[in-house]
Structures are given as C-alpha cells and as structure tokens.
Amino acid sequence: GFATVNDINNIYKDILNNYKDIIDKYSIKLYKDNNNNLPKILEDFTEEEKGYYLSGLFEGDGNIYTRTFSIVFSIEDAPLAHYLCQYFKIGYIDYKNNSKKELTVVKWNIIKESEQRIFLNYINGKLLTYKRYDQYYKYNFDKKLNILLIKPIEFNVLLNPWLIGFTDADGYFYSGLSNKLLIVIKYELSQKESYILDIIKKYSNLGTVYKRDFKSGTYAHIYLVTSNIGIKPFIEYFNKYKPLSIRRYRQYLLLNITYLLRINKIQSISNIKPIFIDLLYFSKLLLISSNIKNKQLNNAIIIINYYRKLRNLNEK
C-alpha cells in the first residue's frame, strides 16, 4: 500500500541517522597494516562483481599512463580510495594540487607490474569502452604484463556493479524543490562521448541523452532521468548495489526519500514540506560546513602521509 505520513517521518529519522554516520563509513585505523580492521563494504561481492565495480570506476575516472594505472577521487572520497587500496592490497594513494598548491584530488596509483596484473585480472573482459583499452595497447602493457586485454563488449549494466563504479566516478543524484515547491528528482551521468550513455539508456529503456554546451567552448553528453517511471529501475538497482562513494551515497539517500514522497503523491501535504526542506538543508550543510570540509581534508592528508611514509620505508 501507499506510505503514510508516519512512514515518511520514520524514513526521515532513519536517513538523518544515516547522514550522521556517513562520514565514518570508511573509518580505518591507519596504523594497522593488516585488513582485519577494514569496514565490511565489498565482503558481499563475488570476485566477478568486484571486477565489474573496478571496471566502472576505471572507465569513469581512471587513466593509463606510460608506467601507471591511476584512478582519481574527490577529497571527500579519499577514505574510499584508501579502502580500495587496502582491500585489494595494490597500489598507493597520491595527490594532486592546484596552482595555489591546494589539495584538489587524491589518486590511487598502481605502478608495480605484479599489482597491475592483479588489477587487470579483475577488470579484463568487463570494459564497455575503448578508452582504457586503447591506452593499454598504446603504452605496450600487453608486452610489459604479458596479458592481452579483451576487447570491450556490450553488456546489461543493470545486472552487475559496473554502474555503481561508473556512477561513483561520473554520476549525480539530485533532489530539490521547484519554483512551485514541487519535489524534483534526477539521476544524471556525464561523458564526453555518448556511447556509454546510449548503452545505459538501451538497458534501462528510459531517460534522455543530449549534448550540453559550456561557455568555455567544451561540451559533454548527458544521460538524464527525472520521471518516477524512469527513476524506478535505478532505485531498485542502487538498493541492491549501493554506491560506495561517500558523496554519491549521501545524494542517493536523499533521492530515495524524495522518490517515496513522489510515488506516494504526498509531496503537496503541508507537514511533509518542512521535513523535506530540513533534509535538503541538512544535506547542503554537510557539503558547505567548514568543520566537515576540514575533517575531509584532514582525513585525506592523514591518508596521503600514511602512504608517503610507507613508500619511504620501502625505498630504504
């Protein structure tokens, strides 16, 4: 049956509690060098599912250079980068500064050939596009690693965790209020080329792909879903495979309650609006609060210094 106002109130309380806990989702005691203290995040994934997640992440925010496989993460997601590095026991965490020498992103770099082989065995046969495939052969990794990377093949992205990895990298869940104070929700993916987005649209059978031009003269292709019917398969998918990115997970929690409000047609009930406005405010507060930003930055610096010390010890 339809949810009651009381049900929504309970969901609201649950989500507020989730928000409060979310910053500590990937809390790891950095002084330990074993995996016993890692949070239980990928434990329920099969080895094949782990490979699909890594592949989606790599196709979204990864790169292959002359010697390195690299994946970029936001400052907020530095603990996720650290978690993946510790969980798979490959690579190290590095960083990138802007022109003002401010920390902008962290990078999971995999530079040892033995570790590149481990990573490759996870993602091989699970790529959708030729971007990483072409880079792999351009820099002769087939000869260096003695592994042939399988050509990208199309598959249904709603049947495995590839789309979580890709959404963690290049996706966005939005919840807000329109000028008429109606609830707006959307799931959006952005890419330079439309190929991947067309595949996602094909298997969800819903949504729109269009080209967005920017004032800078650049452009991106956008996959956008805004209707209840369009969002439904993604709600079902992300309830099964939850986003691992802290910021995506936070956005998704809010999208979940707004979807429930919309499908139960109680978005116009007067006492629901304050709840929703509270949620939006709380969500934005997490993004702009200087305390939260400082905590995220400090987490990232602790993680970067941990790997710096580790690499210095290994080089001695």
Disulfide bonds with the S-S distance in Angstrom:
none
